[in-house]
Amino acid sequence: MTQWVLMLDVFQPTFQWIKDDYRSHSFRFAVELLAWAISIGCAITMAVTVPNPPLLALYPVWISGCAMYAWAAYTRKSFGMLVNYLLLVAIDMFGLFRMLTQ
């Protein structure tokens, strides 16, 4: 029992940060949570379907998740994350375009 109490004490600042983040901008919190679920879902789908993943289905979903993350980064005023996710959107849109036109 004491170990659990200590664990909760260690993670209390993190739990508080999550609560504060949700309270300050609940819509952004939900968008980031959805984008995270999309990212994990795409990664699992890729891993399970190798060597022939369903890229035509995954690309638009992945691009949408990256665009959600880009919006969240913009609202957080996080330049590095914004540029990262905008670049991922651009690269993956290029890949999707190439796949559709070949």
Contact map, one row per residue, 1 for C-alpha under 8 A:
111110000000000000000000000000000000000000000000000000000000000000000000000000000000000000000000000000
111111000000000000000000000000000000000000000000000000000000000000000000000000000000000000000000000000
111111100000000000000000000000000000000000000000000000000000000000000000000000000000000000000000000000
111111110000000000000000000000000000000000000000000000000000000000000000000000000000000000000000000000
111111111000000000000000000000000000000000000000000000000000000000000000000000000000000000000000000000
011111111100000000000000000000000000000000000000000000000000000000000000000000000000000000000000000000
001111111110000000000000000000000000000000000000000000000000000000000000000000000000000000000000000000
000111111111000000000000000000000000000000000000000000000000000000000000000000000000000000000000000000
000011111111100000000000000000000000000000000000000000000000000000000000000000000000000000000000000000
000001111111100000000000000000000000000000000000000000000000000000000000000000000000000000000000000000
000000111111111000000000000000000000000000000000000000000000000000000000000000000000000000000000000000
000000011111111100000000000000000000000000000000000000000000000000000000000000000000000000000000000000
000000001111111110000000000000000000000000000000000000000000000000000000000000000000000000000000000000
000000000011111111000000000000000000000000000000000000000000000000000000000000000000000000000000000000
000000000011111111100000000000000000000000000000000000000000000000000000000000000000000000000000000000
000000000001111111110000000000000000000000000000000000000000000000000000000000000000000000000000000000
000000000000111111111000000000000000000000000000000000000000000000000000000000000000000000000000000000
000000000000011111111100000000000000000000000000000000000000000000000000000000000000000000000000000000
000000000000001111111110000000000000000000000000000000000000000000000000000000000000000000000000000000
000000000000000111111111000000000000000000000000000000000000000000000000000000000000000000000000000000
000000000000000011111111110010000000000000000000000000000000000000000000000000000000000000000000000000
000000000000000001111111110010000000000000000000000000000000000000000000000000000000000000000000000000
000000000000000000111111110000000000000000000000000000000000000000000000000000000000000000000000000000
000000000000000000011111110000000000000000000000000000000000000000000000000000000000000000000000000000
000000000000000000001111111110000000000000000000000000000000000000000000000000000000000000000000000000
000000000000000000001111111111000000000000000000000000000000000000000000000000000000000000000000000000
000000000000000000000000111111100000000000000000000000000000000000000000000000000000000000000000000000
000000000000000000000000111111110000000000000000000000000000000000000001000000000000000000000000000000
000000000000000000001100111111111000000000000000000000000000000000000000000000000000000000000000000000
000000000000000000000000011111111100000000000000000000000000000000000000000000000000000000000000000000
000000000000000000000000001111111110000000000000000000000000000000011001000000000000000000000000000000
000000000000000000000000000111111111000000000000000000000000000000011001000000000000000000000000000000
000000000000000000000000000011111111100000000000000000000000000000000000000000000000000000000000000000
000000000000000000000000000001111111110000000000000000000000000010000000000000000000000000000000000000
000000000000000000000000000000111111111000000000000000000000000111011000000000000000000000000000000000
000000000000000000000000000000011111111100000000000000000000000010000000000000000000000000000000000000
000000000000000000000000000000001111111110000000000000000000000000000000000000000000000000000000000000
000000000000000000000000000000000111111111000000000000000000110010000000000000000000000000000000000000
000000000000000000000000000000000011111111100000000000000000010010000000000000000000000000000000000000
000000000000000000000000000000000001111111110000000000000000000000000000000000000000000000000000000000
000000000000000000000000000000000000111111111000000000000000000000000000000000000000000000000000000000
000000000000000000000000000000000000011111111100000000000100110000000000000000000000000000000000000000
000000000000000000000000000000000000001111111110000000000000000000000000000000000000000000000000000000
000000000000000000000000000000000000000111111111000000000000000000000000000000000000000000000000000000
000000000000000000000000000000000000000011111111100010000000000000000000000000000000000000000000000000
000000000000000000000000000000000000000001111111110011000000000000000000000000000000000000000000000000
000000000000000000000000000000000000000000111111110000000000000000000000000000000000000000000000000000
000000000000000000000000000000000000000000011111110000000000000000000000000000000000000000000000000000
000000000000000000000000000000000000000000001111111111000000000000000000000000000000000000000000000000
000000000000000000000000000000000000000000000111111110000000000000000000000000000000000000000000000000
000000000000000000000000000000000000000000000000111110000000000000000000000000000000000000000000000000
000000000000000000000000000000000000000000000000111111000000000000000000000000000000000000000000000000
000000000000000000000000000000000000000000001100111111100000000000000000000000000000000000000000000000
000000000000000000000000000000000000000000000100100111111100000000000000000000000000000000000000000000
000000000000000000000000000000000000000000000000000011111110000000000000000000000000000000000000000000
000000000000000000000000000000000000000000000000000001111111000000000000000000000000000000000001001000
000000000000000000000000000000000000000000000000000001111111100000000000000000000000000000000000000000
000000000000000000000000000000000000000001000000000001111111110000000000000000000000000000000000000000
000000000000000000000000000000000000000000000000000000111111111000000000000000000000000000011001000000
000000000000000000000000000000000000000000000000000000011111111100000000000000000000000000000001000000
000000000000000000000000000000000000010001000000000000001111111110000000000000000000000000000000000000
000000000000000000000000000000000000011001000000000000000111111111000000000000000000000000000000000000
000000000000000000000000000000000000000000000000000000000011111111100000000000000000000110011000000000
000000000000000000000000000000000010000000000000000000000001111111110000000000000000000000000000000000
000000000000000000000000000000000111011000000000000000000000111111111000000000000000000000000000000000
000000000000000000000000000000000010000000000000000000000000011111111100000000000000110110000000000000
000000000000000000000000000000000000000000000000000000000000001111111110000000000000110010000000000000
000000000000000000000000000000110010000000000000000000000000000111111111000000000000000000000000000000
000000000000000000000000000000110010000000000000000000000000000011111111100000000100100000000000000000
000000000000000000000000000000000000000000000000000000000000000001111111110000001111110000000000000000
000000000000000000000000000000000000000000000000000000000000000000111111111000000100000000000000000000
000000000000000000000000000100110000000000000000000000000000000000011111111100000000000000000000000000
000000000000000000000000000000000000000000000000000000000000000000001111111111101100000000000000000000
000000000000000000000000000000000000000000000000000000000000000000000111111111100100000000000000000000
000000000000000000000000000000000000000000000000000000000000000000000011111111000000000000000000000000
000000000000000000000000000000000000000000000000000000000000000000000001111111000000000000000000000000
000000000000000000000000000000000000000000000000000000000000000000000000111111100000000000000000000000
000000000000000000000000000000000000000000000000000000000000000000000000111111111100000000000000000000
000000000000000000000000000000000000000000000000000000000000000000000000110011111110000000000000000000
000000000000000000000000000000000000000000000000000000000000000000000000000001111111000000000000000000
000000000000000000000000000000000000000000000000000000000000000000000100100001111111100000000000000000
000000000000000000000000000000000000000000000000000000000000000000001110110001111111110000000000000000
000000000000000000000000000000000000000000000000000000000000000000000100000000111111111000000000000000
000000000000000000000000000000000000000000000000000000000000000000000100000000011111111100000000000000
000000000000000000000000000000000000000000000000000000000000000001101100000000001111111110000000000000
000000000000000000000000000000000000000000000000000000000000000001100100000000000111111111000000000000
000000000000000000000000000000000000000000000000000000000000000000000000000000000011111111100000000000
000000000000000000000000000000000000000000000000000000000000001001000000000000000001111111110000000000
000000000000000000000000000000000000000000000000000000000000001001100000000000000000111111111000000000
000000000000000000000000000000000000000000000000000000000000000000000000000000000000011111111100000000
000000000000000000000000000000000000000000000000000000000000000000000000000000000000001111111110000000
000000000000000000000000000000000000000000000000000000000010001000000000000000000000000111111111000000
000000000000000000000000000000000000000000000000000000000010001000000000000000000000000011111111100000
000000000000000000000000000000000000000000000000000000000000000000000000000000000000000001111111110000
000000000000000000000000000000000000000000000000000000000000000000000000000000000000000000111111111000
000000000000000000000000000000000000000000000000000000010011000000000000000000000000000000011111111100
000000000000000000000000000000000000000000000000000000000000000000000000000000000000000000001111111110
000000000000000000000000000000000000000000000000000000000000000000000000000000000000000000000111111111
000000000000000000000000000000000000000000000000000000010000000000000000000000000000000000000011111111
000000000000000000000000000000000000000000000000000000000000000000000000000000000000000000000001111111
000000000000000000000000000000000000000000000000000000000000000000000000000000000000000000000000111111
000000000000000000000000000000000000000000000000000000000000000000000000000000000000000000000000011111
